[in-house]
Each structure stands twice: as C-alpha cells, then as structure tokens.
Amino acid sequence: MKIKPTVQFPILLVGLMLAGCGKSPDATSAPAAAKQLTIGFAQEGAENAWRAANTASFKAEAEKRGINLKFSEAQGKEENQISAVKSFIAQHVDAIVIAPVVETGWEPVLKEARDAKIPVILSDRSIKVDDDTLYACFVGSDFKKEGQMVADWVVKHTGGKGRILELLGTPGSAPANDRHNSFADAIKGTNLTIIDSQSGDFKRDGGKVVMEAFLKKYKKGDFDIVYSHNDDMAIGAIQAIEEAGLKPGTDIMIVSIDGLKEAVQAIVVGKINCVVECNPLAGPVVYDAVEKVVAGQKVPRLSYNPDELFDATNAKAAVASRQY
C-alpha cells in the first residue's frame, strides 16, 4: 500500500522560517510605541521666584512624560525669544510653547511656524496679532480678573477711599497691561485714585528701587496703598518701606498678585494685606493641550487657571500647603 505524500511539510517549513525571522504569533497585533514628542519652550526669563517655579514645572513634567524638551530662556528680551522660536522651527520640533515677553511683534515668526506646520501654544502671557489663527491656544491665568479681584478687595476694605502708588510689571507685557487696566476700571466711580505708577519690571530689586523713589517723592500721608503687579516687587517695596521707618500693612496697605508662599506668609505676619494668586505650575495643563493639538484634537482657544485670593481670613491656613 502506497503512503500518500503529506501536504503539511511546506506549511511546517514556512512556520519554521517565520520563527527563524523572530516573528511571534502576536507581533503584528502589538500596538506601536507612542512617538516621543519634541517640544520647544521659549521661556520669558528668570527674573523672580514665580518664573523659577514656572520653569521648574515645565521641566519636571516633561521628564515625567518622556517629552524631549528644548528649553530657551530669553532674559526678558523679545529678540531672544524670536531667535529661539526660529531655532525650534529649524529643528522641526513637534510643537512650540511661548511665554511671551511682550504682546506685540510676533506675526512674522508665527507665520514661519505655521508655514512649517508647527503648532504654537501660548502659556502664561497672551499676545496681540491681527490673525489669531497664528497660534493654537492660550493656557494661563486671567490677568484682567486678577486685577479686578485686587481692586474689589481694596474697595471693600477702604470704603472706596484712598491714594494708590502702583508698581507696574514689564512695560508692554500682557500681565502689566491687564492688571493695570482692570484695576483702574474697577475703582472708577470710587474715591480711590492711582496717583503714580512706575515699572519695577516684575523684579524684587526693581520694586525696592521704585518704592525708594516714591518715598522720596511722597511723604507719609500723601498715599495710603501700594498696589504691586507681583509679589516680588511687593516684597522689595516692603524692604524700602521698613528702611524708611514705616510699617507695611499698617501704615501703608500692601496688595499684590502671584501667591508666592513668602507673600502669603507676609500676610500672616501683617506686612501684606491681600494677595491674589497667579498659579505658575502650568506644565501639566500646557502639555495636556500640546498633546491634543499635535494629535489633531480640538482644544479651547482660551483656558484659564482658577486663582484664589488670600488675606487675613485664610492666609494662615493656606501657607503651609503653598508649593511655590
């Protein structure tokens, strides 16, 4: 009796050949590894504690997510930021994050990014452009609301009366513009008046220098309130006030924006009267937006962080939990 030739041998041979090539039964069904994102971050500067916390948040979150972060710090100069953005474009990054020094002058480089099909996400500070499709979205704090929150607190706690010295942030920057304008609008119709405004450039030593000049120009009783666009300038101003023999928080009402732990502690000891928060820990929420934009998903044009107000009623309970 003849044995029929088997038809299984070729199939077995093919299976062995595939095994020899390192193929496993499930290899074709395994998901591909997610592509590592490369993101360029054009940071505004390193001028104060708030900015240091902001940078640290971006770097730590990038490491946590496995993001290849290309970081550039502009030292408060727009031309440095624009150069950094051009470099990011040349390196073909997946997305660019900008914390703009000032609001204007961005159209040309943003058009270059758009031509290169690289999305731009604004963080912390906004810009003014004729074509707002030049950037994908803004993620940060509502500076107008912050200024209004401070003003509302001042109106309530002064009965709407007083003369104010204002420590301005960096001229032309979104927080300086918005915090000034919204505060000024909110005190209209009251007997509160801004009698002088000078820029301390969001720096502690800048706040001290401006306050020293104010104290030479104005005598005790000429003003009642110091409104600072950030905590670092307020702390610098406090140093100048104390050196002049006056008591900050008692002789002069001090109100500020940022929510640094040091400033909230100053409320506890009575040297600052009110601080409105501006949360710098933006890394997670910005990267969430970046990942969605790169994936082609829709994101809100404007995303604002919730900001809290601190004064004598809640500062003591809050100070220990401050992260920056």
Order of alpha helices (4+ residues) and beta strands (2+ residues): alpha-beta-alpha-beta-alpha-beta-alpha-beta-beta-alpha-beta-alpha-beta-alpha-beta-alpha-beta-alpha-beta-alpha-beta-beta-alpha
